[in-house]
Amino acid sequence: MSPDFALIRRAYAAFNVRDIDGALSAMHPDVRWPNGMEGGILVGHEAIRAYWTRQWRTLDPHVEPVGMQRKHDGHIVVTVHQVVHDPAGVLLIDQRVEHVYTLRAGLIAQMDIRGGK
């Protein structure tokens, strides 16, 4: 597995066990990240930390990578199985979406979401 793919897999694993510091360690300090709940783009570790902290109070998301490929433009496209429950365990979302990553200096610099809903 390429180092870039391994980095992204580690970030997903950390996210799924709610290890914010572990996930952020895979990201560039000025990473750009989509705010899937409220809309817009978050910039930087502290913005993402605050977002995930809010998100995990109201949702229980799990994202499992099921495929990865590097495109000719250098982006890495990850197909994920996304399952989201509410705090009571009620299933809200069960779908596949694509996360598109841009890396810089060996770290995640940006993530975009394609598909879903």
C-alpha positions as CSV (number, residue, x, y, z in Angstrom):
1,M,0.0,0.0,0.0
2,S,1.3,3.4,-0.9
3,P,2.2,5.8,2.0
4,D,-0.5,8.2,0.9
5,F,-3.2,5.5,1.0
6,A,-1.9,4.3,4.4
7,L,-2.1,7.9,5.7
8,I,-5.7,8.2,4.6
9,R,-6.7,4.8,6.1
10,R,-5.1,5.8,9.4
11,A,-7.2,9.0,9.4
12,Y,-10.4,7.0,8.9
13,A,-9.5,4.5,11.6
14,A,-8.8,7.3,14.0
15,F,-12.1,9.1,13.1
16,N,-14.1,5.9,13.6
17,V,-12.8,5.5,17.2
18,R,-13.2,9.2,17.9
19,D,-9.5,9.9,18.1
20,I,-9.5,13.5,17.0
21,D,-5.8,14.0,17.5
22,G,-5.0,10.9,15.6
23,A,-7.1,11.9,12.6
24,L,-5.7,15.5,12.7
25,S,-2.2,14.2,12.7
26,A,-2.8,13.1,9.1
27,M,-3.8,16.6,8.1
28,H,-1.9,19.7,7.0
29,P,-2.3,22.6,9.6
30,D,-4.4,24.6,7.1
31,V,-6.4,21.7,5.8
32,R,-9.7,22.6,4.1
33,W,-12.6,20.2,5.2
34,P,-16.3,20.1,4.2
35,N,-18.8,20.8,6.9
36,G,-21.3,18.1,6.0
37,M,-23.8,19.1,8.7
38,E,-24.1,22.9,8.4
39,G,-22.5,23.6,5.0
40,G,-19.4,25.5,4.1
41,I,-15.7,24.7,4.4
42,L,-13.7,24.5,7.6
43,V,-10.1,25.5,7.6
44,G,-7.5,24.3,10.1
45,H,-7.3,21.7,12.9
46,E,-9.2,23.7,15.5
47,A,-12.1,24.3,13.2
48,I,-12.3,20.6,12.4
49,R,-11.9,19.6,16.1
50,A,-14.8,21.9,17.1
51,Y,-17.0,20.6,14.2
52,W,-16.4,16.9,15.0
53,T,-17.0,17.6,18.7
54,R,-20.4,19.1,17.8
55,Q,-21.2,16.4,15.3
56,W,-20.5,13.5,17.7
57,R,-22.9,15.0,20.2
58,T,-25.8,14.5,17.8
59,L,-24.7,11.8,15.4
60,D,-22.7,8.6,15.4
61,P,-21.1,8.4,12.0
62,H,-18.9,5.5,10.8
63,V,-17.0,5.7,7.4
64,E,-15.3,2.7,6.1
65,P,-13.1,3.0,3.0
66,V,-14.0,0.3,0.5
67,G,-11.9,1.4,-2.5
68,M,-9.1,3.9,-3.2
69,Q,-7.6,5.1,-6.4
70,R,-5.1,7.8,-7.4
71,K,-6.3,9.9,-10.4
72,H,-4.1,11.3,-13.1
73,D,-4.4,14.8,-11.6
74,G,-2.9,13.4,-8.3
75,H,-6.2,13.4,-6.3
76,I,-7.0,10.3,-4.3
77,V,-10.6,9.2,-4.6
78,V,-11.9,7.0,-1.7
79,T,-15.2,5.2,-2.0
80,V,-16.6,4.9,1.6
81,H,-19.5,3.1,3.1
82,Q,-21.0,5.8,5.3
83,V,-23.4,4.7,8.1
84,V,-24.8,7.3,10.5
85,H,-27.0,6.6,13.5
86,D,-28.6,9.1,15.9
87,P,-27.7,8.9,19.7
88,A,-30.5,6.3,20.3
89,G,-29.0,4.0,17.6
90,V,-31.6,4.7,14.9
91,L,-30.2,4.4,11.4
92,L,-30.2,7.7,9.6
93,I,-27.9,7.1,6.6
94,D,-26.5,4.0,4.9
95,Q,-24.8,4.9,1.6
96,R,-21.7,5.0,-0.4
97,V,-20.0,8.3,-1.2
98,E,-16.7,9.4,-2.6
99,H,-14.2,11.4,-0.7
100,V,-11.7,13.2,-2.9
101,Y,-8.4,14.1,-1.2
102,T,-5.7,16.5,-2.1
103,L,-2.3,15.9,-0.4
104,R,0.5,18.4,0.2
105,A,3.8,17.8,1.9
106,G,2.7,14.2,2.7
107,L,-0.5,15.3,4.6
108,I,-4.1,15.8,3.7
109,A,-4.6,19.3,2.5
110,Q,-8.2,19.1,1.4
111,M,-11.2,16.7,1.3
112,D,-14.3,17.1,-0.8
113,I,-17.4,14.9,-0.8
114,R,-19.1,13.6,-4.0
115,G,-22.4,11.7,-4.1
116,G,-24.7,10.6,-1.4
117,K,-28.1,11.9,-0.4
